[in-house]
């Protein structure tokens, strides 16, 4: 990453006064996370060089600093699904309208967001062509062709691709964009039991992405009938929460599609008894939304805060020479430090640019969220040590170069643990139990995520949406957690007063 590329081009070629350099580069954020969260977020993703705005609204350029995070998560997930004997493939971007309309409930769920190609050059197309919002209707006609007997099952495919959903409500980088990157898995089985097992296996991988890579706590659960994937049997999800905005956010979904699509697309097979049967299907996906959730949860007033496992650069080494210092010795120590760390598998680089002050470099790398900064000055050189500064909490320590690798590895682990614990504490502080409608309304007004006893009736769910409509958007069910607290004897639904059947999370969401 050329951290100062934009700044250098703006006219800062070095040698100017420190104050002038700061003014020209515009380091630092104009907005504070706790005061104007939306503007802060928009500024962070651009200033940290994760995205650049594009000239089509709702579309964004993903720069290397963002794509590197995507690639790290992709590498993990791709290896895990291959262990499950899921194979990668690629299907076309375009969908014929006849196929798209075949599964009525499914396409109704996406219809407002489907983008259509209507022209080729100056000529109108005889039949408009849709751009995939998801690929069930693209892929399943071919599943019908490829699956004939029980030996053809299971069929387990995944593709890494882009999809287009023409959002009209508040496009937001990573969170809601008109084009985004994702993986989508589509599998077919002979039995429902096999499909049910895979749904939860994939959901666990999504939990690992959020908690073990992005240091974000999530809740695993099941969506209500009203919120499930259109055309599917049931939907499971991992749900995160953004304390600053008071909104839940769906992190990733794993759907059991049942036999609905199999019926529509005639995906049949001859079972071991020679009988005609329909397959059971799943689909599952996570997207570049993961990156946006990470920024929202961990970022601060200095910029990004990257969890070490997904940081393209885990350690930046900055020389801090003084007028009469042994500059060459300091620079050599920086290079040697990077070499030692790199050989141990730690992603490190030295910032040896001579046209920026050390202080400017500190701010630049803090903006980009690099987990550890190592400073080496004359005193460090004399004592054969380095100064280590953590991005997550600003803690500083001097460590011997003899034990450098072991200590840096330990600090990186501690940074991940701290980021996760702080995020969990902040989220948990926003979870409110509401047993009555009045408690629910009060908690919604205070930007809380609400755990409430519910009668599990769709009419009541619709009533919650209707009664909470407003400028900030209606509240809705987020998920029914798998980890269910015990319902007290005689527990009543927080809305209807009818006997409660389960605990469900509610709140406003993205």
C-alpha positions as a Python dict, from the first residue, in 0.01 Angstrom:
ca = {
    (1, 'X'): (0, 0, 0),
    (2, 'X'): (148, 335, -94),
    (3, 'X'): (15, 512, 214),
    (4, 'X'): (112, 860, 103),
    (5, 'X'): (32, 835, -264),
    (6, 'X'): (-263, 1075, -259),
    (7, 'X'): (-88, 1313, -26),
    (8, 'X'): (231, 1332, -233),
    (9, 'X'): (32, 1409, -545),
    (10, 'X'): (-136, 1698, -365),
    (11, 'X'): (191, 1888, -367),
    (12, 'X'): (367, 1766, -54),
    (13, 'X'): (709, 1668, -186),
    (14, 'X'): (886, 1692, 149),
    (15, 'X'): (1096, 1963, 302),
    (16, 'X'): (799, 2188, 388),
    (17, 'X'): (702, 2293, 738),
    (18, 'X'): (516, 2029, 938),
    (19, 'X'): (208, 2250, 967),
    (20, 'X'): (192, 2298, 590),
    (21, 'X'): (224, 1924, 526),
    (22, 'X'): (-67, 1853, 762),
    (23, 'X'): (-281, 2116, 593),
    (24, 'X'): (-210, 1988, 243),
    (25, 'X'): (-266, 1621, 326),
    (26, 'X'): (-583, 1669, 528),
    (27, 'X'): (-488, 1392, 772),
    (28, 'X'): (-746, 1329, 1043),
    (29, 'X'): (-1124, 1299, 1028),
    (30, 'X'): (-1373, 1584, 1021),
    (31, 'X'): (-1649, 1382, 1192),
    (32, 'X'): (-1656, 1193, 1522),
    (33, 'X'): (-1803, 844, 1546),
    (34, 'X'): (-2027, 925, 1844),
    (35, 'X'): (-2148, 1258, 1707),
    (36, 'X'): (-2226, 1194, 1338),
    (37, 'X'): (-2196, 822, 1273),
    (38, 'X'): (-2311, 825, 909),
    (39, 'X'): (-2072, 1099, 799),
    (40, 'X'): (-1792, 946, 1007),
    (41, 'X'): (-1839, 610, 832),
    (42, 'X'): (-1844, 764, 483),
    (43, 'X'): (-1528, 958, 560),
    (44, 'X'): (-1340, 663, 711),
    (45, 'X'): (-1393, 425, 419),
    (46, 'X'): (-1260, 688, 175),
    (47, 'X'): (-980, 839, 387),
    (48, 'X'): (-842, 494, 472),
    (49, 'X'): (-825, 417, 98),
    (50, 'X'): (-1071, 129, 118),
    (51, 'X'): (-1312, 268, -139),
    (52, 'X'): (-1347, 547, -391),
    (53, 'X'): (-1683, 684, -498),
    (54, 'X'): (-1783, 606, -856),
    (55, 'X'): (-1985, 818, -1099),
    (56, 'X'): (-2286, 584, -1080),
    (57, 'X'): (-2474, 622, -754),
    (58, 'X'): (-2461, 319, -527),
    (59, 'X'): (-2153, 174, -701),
    (60, 'X'): (-1809, 192, -543),
    (61, 'X'): (-1450, 117, -638),
    (62, 'X'): (-1298, -132, -394),
    (63, 'X'): (-934, -39, -351),
    (64, 'X'): (-654, -284, -257),
    (65, 'X'): (-682, -206, 116),
    (66, 'X'): (-1040, -343, 109),
    (67, 'X'): (-989, -623, -141),
    (68, 'X'): (-700, -762, 67),
    (69, 'X'): (-945, -818, 355),
    (70, 'X'): (-1190, -989, 120),
    (71, 'X'): (-914, -1215, -12),
    (72, 'X'): (-807, -1328, 337),
    (73, 'X'): (-1164, -1424, 432),
    (74, 'X'): (-1214, -1582, 90),
    (75, 'X'): (-902, -1796, 130),
    (76, 'X'): (-1029, -1930, 464),
    (77, 'X'): (-1384, -1998, 349),
    (78, 'X'): (-1285, -2147, 15),
    (79, 'X'): (-1055, -2398, 184),
    (80, 'X'): (-1324, -2495, 436),
    (81, 'X'): (-1597, -2560, 179),
    (82, 'X'): (-1355, -2764, -29),
    (83, 'X'): (-1309, -2988, 276),
    (84, 'X'): (-1687, -3037, 252),
    (85, 'X'): (-1639, -3143, -114),
    (86, 'X'): (-1810, -2831, -247),
    (87, 'X'): (-1670, -2735, -587),
    (88, 'X'): (-1632, -2389, -739),
    (89, 'X'): (-1798, -2302, -1071),
    (90, 'X'): (-1916, -1997, -1261),
    (91, 'X'): (-2255, -1922, -1417),
    (92, 'X'): (-2342, -1627, -1644),
    (93, 'X'): (-2437, -1283, -1518),
    (94, 'X'): (-2753, -1263, -1731),
    (95, 'X'): (-3093, -1422, -1665),
    (96, 'X'): (-3371, -1471, -1919),
    (97, 'X'): (-3703, -1328, -1799),
    (98, 'X'): (-3886, -1655, -1857),
    (99, 'X'): (-3660, -1841, -1615),
    (100, 'X'): (-3659, -1553, -1368),
    (101, 'X'): (-4039, -1550, -1349),
    (102, 'X'): (-4064, -1924, -1304),
    (103, 'X'): (-4035, -1920, -925),
    (104, 'X'): (-4302, -1661, -840),
    (105, 'X'): (-4248, -1614, -464),
    (106, 'X'): (-3874, -1591, -511),
    (107, 'X'): (-3874, -1326, -781),
    (108, 'X'): (-4137, -1119, -600),
    (109, 'X'): (-3885, -1087, -318),
    (110, 'X'): (-3629, -935, -556),
    (111, 'X'): (-3845, -772, -827),
    (112, 'X'): (-3796, -405, -722),
    (113, 'X'): (-3417, -447, -725),
    (114, 'X'): (-3371, -636, -1054),
    (115, 'X'): (-3172, -441, -1315),
    (116, 'X'): (-3258, -505, -1682),
    (117, 'X'): (-3059, -479, -2005),
    (118, 'X'): (-3295, -346, -2272),
    (119, 'X'): (-3059, -225, -2550),
    (120, 'X'): (-2764, -345, -2752),
    (121, 'X'): (-2599, -39, -2900),
    (122, 'X'): (-2890, 165, -3039),
    (123, 'X'): (-3117, -134, -3094),
    (124, 'X'): (-3381, -247, -2847),
    (125, 'X'): (-3346, -609, -2744),
    (126, 'X'): (-3638, -828, -2849),
    (127, 'X'): (-3648, -968, -2498),
    (128, 'X'): (-3500, -773, -2204),
    (129, 'X'): (-3235, -960, -2006),
    (130, 'X'): (-3207, -940, -1626),
    (131, 'X'): (-2879, -908, -1436),
    (132, 'X'): (-2861, -1162, -1155),
    (133, 'X'): (-2968, -1040, -811),
    (134, 'X'): (-2891, -1397, -695),
    (135, 'X'): (-2847, -1715, -897),
    (136, 'X'): (-3110, -1972, -802),
    (137, 'X'): (-3299, -1921, -1127),
    (138, 'X'): (-2976, -1910, -1327),
    (139, 'X'): (-2838, -2236, -1195),
    (140, 'X'): (-3132, -2464, -1125),
    (141, 'X'): (-3244, -2537, -1482),
    (142, 'X'): (-2900, -2699, -1521),
    (143, 'X'): (-2928, -2889, -1193),
    (144, 'X'): (-3240, -3042, -1348),
    (145, 'X'): (-3031, -3147, -1647),
    (146, 'X'): (-2735, -3283, -1448),
    (147, 'X'): (-2924, -3471, -1176),
    (148, 'X'): (-3089, -3793, -1291),
    (149, 'X'): (-3025, -4061, -1032),
    (150, 'X'): (-2919, -4091, -667),
    (151, 'X'): (-2556, -4137, -776),
    (152, 'X'): (-2560, -3777, -909),
    (153, 'X'): (-2621, -3655, -554),
    (154, 'X'): (-2521, -3464, -363),
    (155, 'X'): (-2445, -3184, -612),
    (156, 'X'): (-2255, -2912, -425),
    (157, 'X'): (-2144, -2600, -611),
    (158, 'X'): (-2028, -2252, -510),
    (159, 'X'): (-1940, -1946, -713),
    (160, 'X'): (-1745, -1631, -626),
    (161, 'X'): (-1904, -1353, -825),
    (162, 'X'): (-2077, -1017, -829),
    (163, 'X'): (-2451, -953, -818),
    (164, 'X'): (-2659, -643, -885),
    (165, 'X'): (-2950, -519, -673),
    (166, 'X'): (-3072, -175, -767),
    (167, 'X'): (-3110, -30, -419),
    (168, 'X'): (-3310, 291, -393),
    (169, 'X'): (-3294, 346, -19),
    (170, 'X'): (-2973, 500, 112),
    (171, 'X'): (-2691, 321, -73),
    (172, 'X'): (-2399, 285, 169),
    (173, 'X'): (-2049, 157, 85),
    (174, 'X'): (-2020, -216, 165),
    (175, 'X'): (-2349, -221, 356),
    (176, 'X'): (-2599, -153, 76),
    (177, 'X'): (-2452, -114, -271),
    (178, 'X'): (-2599, -173, -613),
    (179, 'X'): (-2323, -412, -709),
    (180, 'X'): (-2137, -623, -458),
    (181, 'X'): (-1906, -922, -437),
    (182, 'X'): (-2008, -1242, -265),
    (183, 'X'): (-1992, -1618, -270),
    (184, 'X'): (-2312, -1813, -325),
    (185, 'X'): (-2334, -2182, -256),
    (186, 'X'): (-2609, -2395, -414),
    (187, 'X'): (-2639, -2758, -310),
    (188, 'X'): (-2880, -3045, -375),
    (189, 'X'): (-2929, -3358, -162),
    (190, 'X'): (-3133, -3674, -162),
    (191, 'X'): (-3265, -3615, 191),
    (192, 'X'): (-3377, -3328, 411),
    (193, 'X'): (-3148, -3450, 689),
    (194, 'X'): (-2840, -3393, 471),
    (195, 'X'): (-2964, -3045, 378),
    (196, 'X'): (-3037, -2954, 742),
    (197, 'X'): (-2688, -3065, 848),
    (198, 'X'): (-2516, -2854, 582),
    (199, 'X'): (-2720, -2542, 666),
    (200, 'X'): (-2570, -2539, 1015),
    (201, 'X'): (-2219, -2636, 901),
    (202, 'X'): (-2210, -2333, 671),
    (203, 'X'): (-2361, -2107, 937),
    (204, 'X'): (-2079, -2208, 1172),
    (205, 'X'): (-1824, -2105, 907),
    (206, 'X'): (-1996, -1765, 890),
    (207, 'X'): (-1972, -1734, 1268),
    (208, 'X'): (-1600, -1808, 1242),
    (209, 'X'): (-1554, -1536, 977),
    (210, 'X'): (-1714, -1276, 1202),
    (211, 'X'): (-1582, -1382, 1541),
    (212, 'X'): (-1246, -1544, 1465),
    (213, 'X'): (-1134, -1320, 1177),
    (214, 'X'): (-1323, -990, 1214),
    (215, 'X'): (-1349, -998, 1597),
    (216, 'X'): (-1722, -922, 1579),
    (217, 'X'): (-1967, -1104, 1809),
    (218, 'X'): (-2271, -1248, 1630),
    (219, 'X'): (-2590, -1428, 1725),
    (220, 'X'): (-2678, -1748, 1540),
    (221, 'X'): (-3047, -1798, 1486),
    (222, 'X'): (-3343, -1857, 1260),
    (223, 'X'): (-3537, -1596, 1067),
    (224, 'X'): (-3914, -1574, 1104),
    (225, 'X'): (-4143, -1687, 822),
    (226, 'X'): (-4190, -1322, 731),
    (227, 'X'): (-3816, -1248, 712),
    (228, 'X'): (-3693, -1573, 555),
    (229, 'X'): (-3550, -1602, 203),
    (230, 'X'): (-3827, -1566, -55),
    (231, 'X'): (-3923, -1910, -185),
    (232, 'X'): (-3720, -2100, 75),
    (233, 'X'): (-3823, -2338, 352),
    (234, 'X'): (-3633, -2166, 633),
    (235, 'X'): (-3343, -1923, 676),
    (236, 'X'): (-3069, -1919, 937),
    (237, 'X'): (-2839, -1622, 990),
    (238, 'X'): (-2564, -1467, 1194),
    (239, 'X'): (-2674, -1128, 1325),
    (240, 'X'): (-2447, -844, 1435),
    (241, 'X'): (-2538, -514, 1601),
    (242, 'X'): (-2400, -162, 1549),
    (243, 'X'): (-2425, 24, 1882),
    (244, 'X'): (-2360, 369, 1733),
    (245, 'X'): (-2658, 352, 1500),
    (246, 'X'): (-2870, 123, 1717),
    (247, 'X'): (-2931, -110, 1424),
    (248, 'X'): (-2898, -481, 1375),
    (249, 'X'): (-2730, -608, 1062),
    (250, 'X'): (-2768, -944, 893),
    (251, 'X'): (-2413, -1076, 866),
    (252, 'X'): (-2466, -1381, 642),
    (253, 'X'): (-2741, -1631, 567),
    (254, 'X'): (-2769, -2005, 518),
    (255, 'X'): (-3103, -2116, 370),
    (256, 'X'): (-3273, -2449, 342),
    (257, 'X'): (-3477, -2413, 24),
    (258, 'X'): (-3669, -2735, 80),
    (259, 'X'): (-3822, -2874, -238),
    (260, 'X'): (-3990, -2560, -370),
    (261, 'X'): (-3727, -2483, -635),
    (262, 'X'): (-3694, -2854, -715),
    (263, 'X'): (-4065, -2859, -795),
    (264, 'X'): (-4051, -2545, -1012),
    (265, 'X'): (-3739, -2651, -1202),
    (266, 'X'): (-3819, -3022, -1207),
    (267, 'X'): (-3502, -3131, -1029),
    (268, 'X'): (-3592, -3496, -986),
    (269, 'X'): (-3390, -3813, -939),
    (270, 'X'): (-3444, -4186, -924),
    (271, 'X'): (-3375, -4305, -570),
    (272, 'X'): (-3217, -4634, -468),
    (273, 'X'): (-3558, -4805, -479),
    (274, 'X'): (-3613, -4690, -837),
    (275, 'X'): (-3874, -4432, -728),
    (276, 'X'): (-3893, -4076, -861),
    (277, 'X'): (-3800, -3821, -592),
    (278, 'X'): (-3736, -3448, -567),
    (279, 'X'): (-3409, -3314, -432),
    (280, 'X'): (-3371, -3106, -116),
    (281, 'X'): (-3177, -2785, -172),
    (282, 'X'): (-2979, -2521, 15),
    (283, 'X'): (-2832, -2187, -77),
    (284, 'X'): (-2600, -1974, 135),
    (285, 'X'): (-2398, -1654, 97),
    (286, 'X'): (-2187, -1388, 260),
    (287, 'X'): (-2073, -1068, 89),
    (288, 'X'): (-1843, -765, 107),
    (289, 'X'): (-2094, -633, 364),
    (290, 'X'): (-1865, -810, 614),
    (291, 'X'): (-1604, -538, 559),
    (292, 'X'): (-1853, -258, 631),
    (293, 'X'): (-1963, -425, 955),
    (294, 'X'): (-1598, -448, 1061),
    (295, 'X'): (-1543, -75, 995),
    (296, 'X'): (-1858, 22, 1186),
    (297, 'X'): (-1785, -193, 1489),
    (298, 'X'): (-1412, -131, 1540),
    (299, 'X'): (-1334, 206, 1376),
    (300, 'X'): (-1263, 512, 1592),
    (301, 'X'): (-1201, 885, 1557),
    (302, 'X'): (-855, 821, 1409),
    (303, 'X'): (-990, 593, 1133),
    (304, 'X'): (-994, 217, 1076),
    (305, 'X'): (-901, -36, 1340),
    (306, 'X'): (-819, -363, 1164),
    (307, 'X'): (-835, -701, 1339),
    (308, 'X'): (-489, -857, 1291),
    (309, 'X'): (-606, -1169, 1104),
    (310, 'X'): (-756, -967, 817),
    (311, 'X'): (-506, -681, 803),
    (312, 'X'): (-305, -682, 480),
    (313, 'X'): (-32, -518, 687),
    (314, 'X'): (-13, -631, 1051),
    (315, 'X'): (297, -434, 1151),
    (316, 'X'): (439, -111, 1013),
    (317, 'X'): (791, -15, 1120),
    (318, 'X'): (868, 357, 1131),
    (319, 'X'): (1222, 500, 1173),
    (320, 'X'): (1245, 797, 1411),
    (321, 'X'): (1582, 963, 1341),
    (322, 'X'): (1698, 1286, 1506),
    (323, 'X'): (1940, 1543, 1366),
    (324, 'X'): (2264, 1381, 1480),
    (325, 'X'): (2134, 1024, 1496),
    (326, 'X'): (2282, 725, 1314),
    (327, 'X'): (2016, 739, 1043),
    (328, 'X'): (2164, 451, 846),
    (329, 'X'): (2179, 233, 1157),
    (330, 'X'): (1815, 313, 1236),
    (331, 'X'): (1700, 239, 879),
    (332, 'X'): (1899, -87, 877),
    (333, 'X'): (1735, -187, 1208),
    (334, 'X'): (1392, -119, 1054),
    (335, 'X'): (1467, -339, 755),
    (336, 'X'): (1607, -616, 978),
    (337, 'X'): (1295, -599, 1196),
    (338, 'X'): (1069, -638, 895),
    (339, 'X'): (1276, -930, 768),
    (340, 'X'): (1254, -1111, 1103),
    (341, 'X'): (878, -1059, 1126),
    (342, 'X'): (815, -1153, 763),
    (343, 'X'): (1013, -1475, 795),
    (344, 'X'): (788, -1567, 1088),
    (345, 'X'): (478, -1521, 872),
    (346, 'X'): (381, -1178, 1006),
    (347, 'X'): (276, -927, 739),
    (348, 'X'): (513, -634, 794),
    (349, 'X'): (675, -344, 608),
    (350, 'X'): (900, -50, 686),
    (351, 'X'): (784, 302, 601),
    (352, 'X'): (1112, 454, 484),
    (353, 'X'): (961, 748, 294),
    (354, 'X'): (1182, 1049, 353),
    (355, 'X'): (930, 1317, 253),
    (356, 'X'): (708, 1273, 560),
    (357, 'X'): (775, 1323, 929),
    (358, 'X'): (737, 1028, 1171),
    (359, 'X'): (429, 1197, 1322),
    (360, 'X'): (265, 1222, 981),
    (361, 'X'): (335, 854, 919),
    (362, 'X'): (184, 761, 1257),
    (363, 'X'): (-141, 937, 1163),
    (364, 'X'): (-141, 787, 813),
    (365, 'X'): (-109, 428, 935),
    (366, 'X'): (-353, 488, 1220),
    (367, 'X'): (-606, 602, 961),
    (368, 'X'): (-553, 274, 777),
    (369, 'X'): (-592, 75, 1097),
    (370, 'X'): (-262, -119, 1098),
    (371, 'X'): (-271, -324, 1424),
    (372, 'X'): (87, -259, 1541),
    (373, 'X'): (328, 27, 1483),
    (374, 'X'): (693, -28, 1570),
    (375, 'X'): (910, 280, 1621),
    (376, 'X'): (1290, 267, 1613),
    (377, 'X'): (1489, 573, 1722),
    (378, 'X'): (1843, 638, 1853),
    (379, 'X'): (1765, 518, 2208),
    (380, 'X'): (1602, 201, 2074),
    (381, 'X'): (1904, 135, 1854),
    (382, 'X'): (2142, 180, 2149),
    (383, 'X'): (1934, -53, 2372),
    (384, 'X'): (1869, -314, 2099),
    (385, 'X'): (1495, -268, 2148),
    (386, 'X'): (1189, -136, 1967),
    (387, 'X'): (890, 69, 2077),
    (388, 'X'): (559, -114, 2005),
    (389, 'X'): (234, 85, 1982),
    (390, 'X'): (-103, -92, 1960),
    (391, 'X'): (-370, 55, 1731),
    (392, 'X'): (-665, -82, 1928),
    (393, 'X'): (-592, 87, 2262),
    (394, 'X'): (-280, 299, 2206),
    (395, 'X'): (-77, 100, 2461),
    (396, 'X'): (301, 140, 2425),
    (397, 'X'): (577, -96, 2531),
    (398, 'X'): (950, -136, 2474),
    (399, 'X'): (1056, -489, 2380),
    (400, 'X'): (1396, -641, 2311),
    (401, 'X'): (1475, -722, 1950),
    (402, 'X'): (1594, -1061, 2076),
    (403, 'X'): (1236, -1163, 2164),
    (404, 'X'): (1069, -954, 1894),
    (405, 'X'): (884, -1221, 1695),
    (406, 'X'): (737, -1407, 1994),
    (407, 'X'): (624, -1086, 2161),
    (408, 'X'): (470, -939, 1845),
    (409, 'X'): (277, -1261, 1784),
    (410, 'X'): (147, -1246, 2140),
    (411, 'X'): (44, -882, 2103),
    (412, 'X'): (-142, -953, 1778),
    (413, 'X'): (-339, -1226, 1958),
    (414, 'X'): (-416, -988, 2245),
    (415, 'X'): (-537, -721, 2000),
    (416, 'X'): (-786, -965, 1849),
    (417, 'X'): (-908, -1074, 2192),
    (418, 'X'): (-943, -714, 2308),
    (419, 'X'): (-1129, -603, 1995),
    (420, 'X'): (-1372, -893, 2033),
    (421, 'X'): (-1428, -836, 2406),
    (422, 'X'): (-1479, -459, 2369),
    (423, 'X'): (-1722, -516, 2080),
    (424, 'X'): (-1909, -779, 2280),
    (425, 'X'): (-1935, -556, 2586),
    (426, 'X'): (-2067, -267, 2378),
    (427, 'X'): (-2318, -492, 2202),
    (428, 'X'): (-2433, -661, 2523),
    (429, 'X'): (-2483, -322, 2684),
    (430, 'X'): (-2734, -252, 2405),
    (431, 'X'): (-2938, -571, 2454),
    (432, 'X'): (-3256, -500, 2647),
    (433, 'X'): (-3514, -753, 2760),
    (434, 'X'): (-3866, -620, 2699),
    (435, 'X'): (-4169, -807, 2833),
    (436, 'X'): (-4429, -542, 2750),
    (437, 'X'): (-4506, -314, 2457),
    (438, 'X'): (-4417, -4, 2660),
    (439, 'X'): (-4076, -149, 2749),
    (440, 'X'): (-4024, -238, 2384),
    (441, 'X'): (-4105, 115, 2258),
    (442, 'X'): (-3879, 271, 2521),
    (443, 'X'): (-3589, 41, 2425),
    (444, 'X'): (-3635, 109, 2052),
    (445, 'X'): (-3620, 482, 2125),
    (446, 'X'): (-3290, 424, 2306),
    (447, 'X'): (-3135, 243, 2006),
    (448, 'X'): (-3139, -96, 2175),
    (449, 'X'): (-3157, -450, 2040),
    (450, 'X'): (-3452, -611, 2216),
    (451, 'X'): (-3496, -968, 2332),
    (452, 'X'): (-3867, -1025, 2383),
    (453, 'X'): (-4106, -1316, 2442),
    (454, 'X'): (-4325, -1364, 2136),
    (455, 'X'): (-4629, -1569, 2037),
    (456, 'X'): (-4475, -1650, 1693),
    (457, 'X'): (-4769, -1513, 1492),
    (458, 'X'): (-4713, -1332, 1162),
    (459, 'X'): (-4999, -1086, 1219),
    (460, 'X'): (-4832, -972, 1540),
    (461, 'X'): (-4500, -933, 1361),
    (462, 'X'): (-4670, -715, 1100),
    (463, 'X'): (-4827, -512, 1379),
    (464, 'X'): (-4483, -440, 1529),
    (465, 'X'): (-4364, -304, 1194),
    (466, 'X'): (-4678, -95, 1148),
    (467, 'X'): (-4675, 54, 1498),
    (468, 'X'): (-4305, 148, 1489),
    (469, 'X'): (-4302, 321, 1150),
    (470, 'X'): (-4121, 652, 1153),
    (471, 'X'): (-3831, 854, 1020),
    (472, 'X'): (-3575, 601, 1144),
    (473, 'X'): (-3758, 306, 988),
    (474, 'X'): (-3976, 38, 1142),
    (475, 'X'): (-3854, -217, 1393),
    (476, 'X'): (-3870, -582, 1292),
    (477, 'X'): (-3764, -927, 1402),
    (478, 'X'): (-3391, -988, 1362),
    (479, 'X'): (-3372, -1358, 1448),
    (480, 'X'): (-3488, -1620, 1694),
    (481, 'X'): (-3163, -1728, 1862),
    (482, 'X'): (-3071, -2096, 1872),
    (483, 'X'): (-2946, -2032, 2225),
    (484, 'X'): (-3290, -1982, 2380),
    (485, 'X'): (-3321, -1852, 2736),
    (486, 'X'): (-3581, -2043, 2934),
    (487, 'X'): (-3930, -1896, 2903),
    (488, 'X'): (-4077, -1828, 3247),
    (489, 'X'): (-4398, -2016, 3325),
    (490, 'X'): (-4695, -1819, 3198),
    (491, 'X'): (-4479, -1584, 2987),
    (492, 'X'): (-4686, -1357, 2763),
    (493, 'X'): (-4609, -1214, 2418),
    (494, 'X'): (-4483, -858, 2454),
    (495, 'X'): (-4733, -735, 2193),
    (496, 'X'): (-5045, -953, 2198),
    (497, 'X'): (-5047, -1080, 2556),
    (498, 'X'): (-5101, -1432, 2420),
    (499, 'X'): (-4887, -1719, 2556),
    (500, 'X'): (-4526, -1672, 2442),
    (501, 'X'): (-4365, -1952, 2245),
    (502, 'X'): (-4008, -1827, 2207),
    (503, 'X'): (-3760, -1548, 2268),
    (504, 'X'): (-3683, -1341, 1957),
    (505, 'X'): (-3449, -1048, 1892),
    (506, 'X'): (-3607, -730, 1754),
    (507, 'X'): (-3479, -393, 1646),
    (508, 'X'): (-3421, -153, 1361),
    (509, 'X'): (-3186, -288, 1098),
    (510, 'X'): (-2983, -201, 792),
}
